[in-house]
Amino acid sequence: MNVAQLQKLIEEQKLDYRIYHIGEEGYFDEAFNLVSCADGTWETFYGEHGGRTNRKVYDSEEEAADAFYAIMKETGMRKLPGKVGSCILEADRRLTSNQESRTQKILFGMLVFLAVLFLVITVMQAVTETVQEPWFCVCIALTAVFAVSAVVMFRGFRRK
């Protein structure tokens, strides 16, 4: 079989696309790779920690495609999950949720920082009696906005 037939076969069997790479130069780390080289040869290997293990070179596309399919069969070809509730998709969902949570916490920290910063600026202006009316009003307004935003966000964290 050639590479196009191999890709079609892999797609039909719904194999996990995260464990293999088929294409020209370049490769995926922690995956099985079938790569066409500039000199017309084909390589199969496992990309691992930036290196290439179990590397084999083939003179023809058909030979390389057959060898790659054999490697995929030997390793137990992981299939993509069919249900939304599968463990792989659940892990992806948890990872995305953790990233969103971290982003929200960073945003919360920035809001608190800005509220405190503008509060300090406002107090310093009042204490040193260098109140410039428009700037002073802007500082008070921004302090209120950032403080209210931080409180609303904090209440959202507590509900979860």
PyMOL commands that set and color helices and strands:
alter all, ss='L'
color gray80, all
select helices_A, chain A and resi 3-12+17-19+61-74+87-128+133-159
alter helices_A, ss='H'
color red, helices_A
select strands_A, chain A and resi 20-24+31-36+42-48+51-58
alter strands_A, ss='S'
color yellow, strands_A
deselect
rebuild
show_as cartoon
